[in-house]
């Protein structure tokens, strides 16, 4: 383990616990119901779904870049993915703090498909946090072999979370009320 990895290990594990707990706590806060005069941010879901899509595209391009030997472009694209993921998280929380949750209205088999995708998306969005952060730190620290080994696990999970986020949005979007 590099000094850089040792330096950030505690921070990564702390963030990996705090982020899901904070999101869960904030998800339960609805500012208008608490009497605050805030405008519902109902316009955010298509924006953060688009950001998930851009994350997926950037991840694929980052892998292509490194396979072609372009480490500089790879690093820039991964940093962009980190920014996209952070923006998604902020917008997702802001939406849920100001707007009513939308229920999926589909019936039958599509309902089972929707909830399967949603549940796996939620679980992996929590699991992926330390994987992304450790993979990122290993790359930045120059521990490329260890970075590559972990990235083989991180990449498909992160890509699934990004793509499934778009799919969940597309499946629930007909049921949004503004």
VEXDREN-2710 file (C-alpha; in Angstrom, 1 decimal):
% VEXDREN-2710
k/r/px/py/pz
1/UNK/0.0/0.0/0.0
2/UNK/1.4/3.4/-1.0
3/UNK/1.7/6.2/1.5
4/UNK/-1.1/8.0/-0.4
5/UNK/-3.4/5.1/0.0
6/UNK/-2.6/4.8/3.7
7/UNK/-3.3/8.6/4.0
8/UNK/-6.7/8.3/2.5
9/UNK/-7.8/4.9/3.8
10/UNK/-9.7/6.3/6.8
11/UNK/-11.3/9.1/4.9
12/UNK/-12.5/6.6/2.2
13/UNK/-14.1/4.3/4.7
14/UNK/-15.6/7.2/6.6
15/UNK/-17.1/8.6/3.4
16/UNK/-18.3/5.2/2.4
17/UNK/-20.4/5.0/5.6
18/UNK/-21.4/8.7/5.9
19/UNK/-22.6/9.3/2.4
20/UNK/-25.2/6.5/2.4
21/UNK/-26.3/7.4/5.9
22/UNK/-26.6/11.1/5.0
23/UNK/-28.5/10.4/1.9
24/UNK/-30.9/8.1/3.8
25/UNK/-31.4/10.8/6.5
26/UNK/-31.8/13.6/4.0
27/UNK/-34.2/11.5/1.9
28/UNK/-36.5/11.5/4.9
29/UNK/-36.6/15.3/5.1
30/UNK/-39.2/17.1/3.0
31/UNK/-38.7/20.8/3.5
32/UNK/-42.2/21.9/2.2
33/UNK/-43.9/19.4/4.6
34/UNK/-41.8/20.9/7.5
35/UNK/-43.2/24.3/6.8
36/UNK/-40.3/25.8/4.8
37/UNK/-41.3/27.9/1.8
38/UNK/-39.1/26.2/-0.9
39/UNK/-40.0/25.6/-4.5
40/UNK/-40.1/21.8/-5.4
41/UNK/-37.2/21.0/-7.6
42/UNK/-39.3/18.8/-9.9
43/UNK/-37.2/19.7/-12.9
44/UNK/-34.1/17.9/-11.6
45/UNK/-34.8/14.2/-12.4
46/UNK/-34.2/14.4/-16.1
47/UNK/-31.1/16.4/-15.4
48/UNK/-29.6/14.0/-13.0
49/UNK/-30.6/11.1/-15.2
50/UNK/-28.7/12.7/-18.0
51/UNK/-25.8/13.1/-15.7
52/UNK/-25.9/9.4/-15.0
53/UNK/-25.9/8.8/-18.8
54/UNK/-22.9/11.1/-19.2
55/UNK/-21.2/9.2/-16.4
56/UNK/-21.7/5.9/-18.2
57/UNK/-20.4/7.3/-21.5
58/UNK/-17.4/8.9/-19.8
59/UNK/-16.6/5.6/-18.1
60/UNK/-16.7/3.7/-21.4
61/UNK/-14.5/6.4/-23.0
62/UNK/-12.1/6.3/-20.1
63/UNK/-11.6/2.5/-20.4
64/UNK/-11.1/2.9/-24.2
65/UNK/-8.6/5.7/-23.6
66/UNK/-6.4/3.6/-21.2
67/UNK/-6.6/0.6/-23.5
68/UNK/-5.2/2.8/-26.2
69/UNK/-2.5/4.0/-23.9
70/UNK/-3.8/7.5/-23.3
71/UNK/-3.4/7.7/-19.5
72/UNK/-3.9/11.4/-19.5
73/UNK/-7.3/11.3/-21.2
74/UNK/-8.2/8.3/-19.0
75/UNK/-7.5/10.3/-15.8
76/UNK/-9.4/13.4/-17.0
77/UNK/-12.4/11.3/-17.9
78/UNK/-12.4/9.5/-14.6
79/UNK/-12.2/12.9/-12.8
80/UNK/-15.1/14.0/-14.9
81/UNK/-17.0/10.9/-13.8
82/UNK/-16.3/11.8/-10.1
83/UNK/-17.7/15.3/-10.7
84/UNK/-20.7/13.9/-12.5
85/UNK/-21.4/11.4/-9.6
86/UNK/-21.0/14.2/-7.1
87/UNK/-23.4/16.4/-9.0
88/UNK/-25.9/13.6/-9.3
89/UNK/-25.8/13.0/-5.6
90/UNK/-26.4/16.7/-4.8
91/UNK/-29.3/17.0/-7.2
92/UNK/-30.8/13.7/-6.1
93/UNK/-30.9/14.8/-2.5
94/UNK/-32.1/18.3/-3.3
95/UNK/-35.0/16.9/-5.4
96/UNK/-36.0/14.5/-2.6
97/UNK/-35.8/17.2/0.0
98/UNK/-38.2/19.4/-1.9
99/UNK/-40.5/17.1/-3.7
100/UNK/-42.8/14.2/-3.0
101/UNK/-41.4/10.8/-4.0
102/UNK/-42.9/9.3/-7.1
103/UNK/-44.4/5.8/-7.0
104/UNK/-44.0/3.5/-9.9
105/UNK/-47.4/2.9/-11.5
106/UNK/-46.6/-0.1/-13.8
107/UNK/-48.3/-3.4/-13.2
108/UNK/-47.4/-7.1/-13.7
109/UNK/-44.0/-8.3/-14.9
110/UNK/-42.8/-4.7/-15.6
111/UNK/-43.3/-3.9/-12.0
112/UNK/-41.0/-6.8/-11.0
113/UNK/-38.4/-5.7/-13.5
114/UNK/-38.5/-2.1/-12.3
115/UNK/-38.1/-3.0/-8.7
116/UNK/-35.3/-5.5/-9.5
117/UNK/-33.4/-2.8/-11.4
118/UNK/-34.1/-0.2/-8.7
119/UNK/-33.1/-2.4/-5.8
120/UNK/-29.9/-3.6/-7.5
121/UNK/-29.1/0.1/-8.4
122/UNK/-29.5/1.3/-4.8
123/UNK/-27.5/-1.6/-3.3
124/UNK/-24.6/-1.2/-5.8
125/UNK/-24.7/2.6/-5.5
126/UNK/-23.8/2.1/-1.8
127/UNK/-21.3/-0.7/-2.4
128/UNK/-19.5/1.2/-5.2
129/UNK/-18.4/4.1/-3.1
130/UNK/-15.3/2.6/-1.5
131/UNK/-14.5/0.8/-4.8
132/UNK/-14.5/4.0/-6.7
133/UNK/-12.5/5.9/-4.1
134/UNK/-9.9/3.2/-3.6
135/UNK/-9.5/2.7/-7.4
136/UNK/-9.2/6.5/-7.9
137/UNK/-6.5/6.9/-5.1
138/UNK/-4.5/3.9/-6.5
139/UNK/-4.4/5.5/-9.9
140/UNK/-3.5/9.0/-8.5
141/UNK/-0.8/7.4/-6.3
142/UNK/0.7/5.6/-9.2
143/UNK/0.0/2.1/-7.9
144/UNK/-1.1/1.1/-11.4
145/UNK/-1.1/-2.7/-11.1
146/UNK/-3.2/-2.5/-8.0
147/UNK/-5.4/0.2/-9.6
148/UNK/-5.9/-2.0/-12.7
149/UNK/-6.8/-5.1/-10.6
150/UNK/-9.4/-3.1/-8.6
151/UNK/-10.7/-1.3/-11.6
152/UNK/-11.7/-4.6/-13.2
153/UNK/-14.2/-4.9/-10.4
154/UNK/-15.1/-1.2/-10.0
155/UNK/-15.8/-0.5/-13.7
156/UNK/-18.7/-2.9/-14.3
157/UNK/-20.3/-2.0/-11.0
158/UNK/-20.0/1.8/-11.6
159/UNK/-21.2/1.4/-15.2
160/UNK/-24.2/-0.7/-14.0
161/UNK/-25.1/2.0/-11.4
162/UNK/-24.9/4.8/-14.0
163/UNK/-26.9/2.9/-16.7
164/UNK/-29.5/1.5/-14.3
165/UNK/-30.0/5.0/-13.0
166/UNK/-31.0/6.1/-16.4
167/UNK/-33.3/3.1/-16.9
168/UNK/-35.0/3.7/-13.5
169/UNK/-35.6/7.3/-14.5
170/UNK/-37.0/6.3/-17.9
171/UNK/-39.3/3.7/-16.3
172/UNK/-40.7/6.0/-13.7
173/UNK/-40.8/9.2/-15.7
174/UNK/-44.4/8.7/-17.0
175/UNK/-45.5/8.8/-13.3
176/UNK/-43.9/12.1/-12.3
177/UNK/-46.3/14.9/-11.4
178/UNK/-45.1/18.5/-11.6
END
